[in-house]
């Protein structure tokens, strides 16, 4: 079910369709907030509003692999999917700025280890470059 929701989310975001109209997603968000906050209706309402706000704030320019990875990791926590997507996109943009300046052995080490976790690839690059410079290479 969660994989289905992540897929639906991806398709809706890709084609610019608002998910506020998708009843199953709204129901899922409400169920999650209600389950977490039980009878604290003020917090349930706040939780629901924040999740819907995050869900509707997706940007169309997020690469599909980032959106898919974040949706897989965070399931129906749309605030975290939005945060994850922004962080990964920011790291990917920073990696584009490295083009041509990363030694091949560092490029291979970091991308093999972290694959499409762009935040970790960037962190790996930064750490490897610092260590390499400290060794005078």
LINNOR-V328715 format. One line per field, one symbol per residue. ss: DSSP state (A for helix, B for strand, O for the rest). phi: phi as a letter, one per 30 degrees, with the letter a starting at -180 (. if undefined). A space follows every 50 residues. Layout:
ss=???
phi=???
//
This chain:
ss=OAAAAAAAAAAAAAOOOOAAAOAAAAAAAAAAAAAAAOOOAAAAAAAAAA AAAAAAOOOOOOOAAAAAAAAAAAOOOAAAAAAAAAAAAAAAAAAAAOOO OOOAAAAAAAAAAAOOOAAAAAAAAAAAAAAAAAOOO
phi=.dddddddeeddddcidddeddedddddddddddddchcddddeddeddd ddddedcecdddeeddeddddddchccddddddeddddddddddddddei cceeddededdddchcddddddeeeedddddddddic
//
